Structures are given as C-alpha cells and as structure tokens.
Amino acid sequence: MVARARPLLLAALVACAEPRSAPPSWPASGSASSSPGAAPRDAAPEPAGSPACGGAAAKTGALAERVPVFGKSRSYTLVVPAGYTSSRSYPLVYVLHGHGGSGAAARRALDLEGAANGQALFVYPDGQHGGWDLDSPASKNADVALFDATLAITQSRYCVDLHRVFVAGFSNGAYMANQLGCRRGDRVRAVATHAGGGPYETAGEYDDQGNLICKGGPVASLVVHGTSDGAVGLGEGQKSIDHWTRANRCSSSAPSSPPGCVAYGGCKRPVVACKVPGLGHALWSKASAVTWAFFDAQR
C-alpha cells in the first residue's frame, strides 16, 4: 500500500474577477468520436428518473435543509430552479467548499447555477468545523454518509437523473470530491476538482504497483490546477490526473480548449486536465463555465 501525502489545506473558496469567455465544447460521454475526451466504448445511457419524477409540484429556490447523520444534525442548501418540473429529470450537482468555508461561500464563489441556466439542481453541504473528513473509511465517514443521505432525500422529492450526479470542489472540497468519486463510483458520474488532489485511502486497497483501486464504475474527471499554487502544489493535481487516466484506461492525449487544457482519448469516461499558468490557490476565472461544460457533456 502506498500512503498519499496530504498537504495543509488553508484556503476557502476565492473567486477571480477576470471576464468570462465562451465555454469549451468537449465531446459527450458515449460519443462515437475517437477524439480525446470522448468515451467510445460506452453508449450514452437513457435518463434514469428518480421516484419523484411525475410527482406533485415541489418547492423551488434556495432551500435551507438539515438531515441527521450519525446522530448529528447536518446542514446543506438545496437550490431548485424556478422553472423546475417533475416531468423531466435534472442533473444533480454537489459543490464542496474549501477548508474554513461553507456551502454559502461555495455558492457565491463558483457560479455553476448561472452557467447551468436553470438546467440542474444543486446541493451545497456544510462541512463539520469548516472541513471534510478525508481519512475515515467510507463505512464510518460522516461526510460520505451526508452525501448518501442528501442524495436519497433529494431524489425522493425531486425528479433527478440518477445517471448524472456530479461533484465539484475546491481545495479541501476538491479532495473530498475525488474521495466520493472513488468511494461512490456507482452513484457519481463525474467530478470536477479545483486546486485539490487525491483520491487516496489510508486503509484502502492498492494494486501491486501501489495504485489505488476504487470500487464502483468509472468516473469522468476534470482536474483544474494553478501552476503557481503554493498551498496545494501542482503535483497533487497531477496525482489526480494520473489516477483518473489510469482508472479510465485512457490511451492518448491532445491539447484542448481553453488554452492550457488537455483532453485524454480512449477513456471509459472522459478525463480533462487544465493547468492554468500563473494561477495560485484560487478559482480560475473560467472555473464555472469549464466545470458546467464538462458536466453537461456527460450524457
């Protein structure tokens, strides 16, 4: 077993103020194209509607919610677009804040709602004491249990496309997003990580080469990391790239857009990496557009 070093994760979500540009147009998962980023081996699944599909009208807007997890009341915000209807299924996107942050801070900093334009549901959980448990095994991990509980509640009340559950995160939240991608690969379709690393398992299963073995299906991955990140080094992001390209059996790579991004080819699920010149431990100005474009392509 190979132990993965974990850096000190200090920063909460920080937004940049540069103007947005048009989002990239990456191949959809399951596309027949052989271009990097496509997943030619799998057919795109039909939407898998949750039990609430076709049900009665439900509340919309930003809803403050609580759920008991391991004997403690945990808080999260569920955002339902004004035009929500139970006659169609919606992607469900989790957004995980950095260390010392909150769900509200994550919502302000990473404007995925604006990029999605009413086409998705969002969950913004609050970590305990401002952070996420990256070390406890899944069966005893309160944050993994929080994901399970909020997913169960949301899909019982709203029409969720269970083939399109996504997790995005920054810094400590990016590590947690990768942990969920590994531990809940049967439920998570794709992860998008900004200034993070992982996945790793302190007491997990590793192959003969020291590579982490994740259970569940293959998970698509977008890795975004600044080349000048002094809090979570670029090498941590590279470990994520190495893990997901290996887990998805990618065989090639080619430059993609925006500049600085690379899309991998021959993957079971798409993998894209963006190394942003000069960016420190902060969100890229293109983070919202790039993240939503990646998630939206997974169909």
Rosetta blueprint (number, residue, H / E / L):
1 M L
2 V L
3 A L
4 R L
5 A L
6 R L
7 P L
8 L L
9 L L
10 L L
11 A L
12 A L
13 L L
14 V L
15 A L
16 C L
17 A L
18 E L
19 P L
20 R L
21 S L
22 A L
23 P L
24 P L
25 S L
26 W L
27 P L
28 A L
29 S L
30 G L
31 S L
32 A L
33 S L
34 S L
35 S L
36 P L
37 G L
38 A L
39 A L
40 P L
41 R L
42 D L
43 A L
44 A L
45 P L
46 E L
47 P L
48 A L
49 G E
50 S L
51 P L
52 A L
53 C L
54 G L
55 G L
56 A L
57 A L
58 A L
59 K L
60 T L
61 G E
62 A E
63 L E
64 A E
65 E E
66 R E
67 V E
68 P E
69 V E
70 F L
71 G L
72 K E
73 S E
74 R E
75 S E
76 Y E
77 T E
78 L E
79 V E
80 V E
81 P L
82 A L
83 G L
84 Y L
85 T L
86 S L
87 S L
88 R L
89 S L
90 Y E
91 P E
92 L E
93 V E
94 Y E
95 V E
96 L E
97 H L
98 G L
99 H L
100 G L
101 G L
102 S L
103 G H
104 A H
105 A H
106 A H
107 R H
108 R H
109 A H
110 L L
111 D L
112 L H
113 E H
114 G H
115 A H
116 A H
117 N L
118 G L
119 Q L
120 A L
121 L E
122 F E
123 V E
124 Y E
125 P E
126 D L
127 G L
128 Q E
129 H L
130 G L
131 G E
132 W L
133 D L
134 L L
135 D L
136 S L
137 P L
138 A H
139 S H
140 K H
141 N L
142 A H
143 D H
144 V H
145 A H
146 L H
147 F H
148 D H
149 A H
150 T H
151 L H
152 A H
153 I H
154 T H
155 Q H
156 S H
157 R H
158 Y L
159 C L
160 V E
161 D E
162 L E
163 H E
164 R E
165 V E
166 F E
167 V E
168 A E
169 G E
170 F E
171 S L
172 N H
173 G H
174 A H
175 Y H
176 M H
177 A H
178 N H
179 Q H
180 L H
181 G H
182 C H
183 R H
184 R L
185 G L
186 D L
187 R L
188 V L
189 R L
190 A E
191 V E
192 A E
193 T E
194 H E
195 A L
196 G L
197 G L
198 G L
199 P L
200 Y L
201 E L
202 T L
203 A L
204 G L
205 E L
206 Y E
207 D L
208 D L
209 Q L
210 G L
211 N L
212 L E
213 I L
214 C L
215 K L
216 G L
217 G L
218 P L
219 V L
220 A E
221 S E
222 L E
223 V E
224 V E
225 H E
226 G E
227 T L
228 S L
229 D L
230 G L
231 A L
232 V L
233 G L
234 L H
235 G H
236 E H
237 G H
238 Q H
239 K H
240 S H
241 I H
242 D H
243 H H
244 W H
245 T H
246 R H
247 A H
248 N L
249 R L
250 C L
251 S L
252 S E
253 S E
254 A E
255 P E
256 S E
257 S L
258 P L
259 P L
260 G L
261 C E
262 V E
263 A E
264 Y E
265 G E
266 G L
267 C L
268 K L
269 R L
270 P L
271 V E
272 V E
273 A E
274 C E
275 K E
276 V E
277 P L
278 G L
279 L L
280 G L
281 H L
282 A L
283 L L
284 W L
285 S L
286 K L
287 A H
288 S H
289 A H
290 V H
291 T H
292 W H
293 A H
294 F H
295 F H
296 D H
297 A L
298 Q L
299 R L
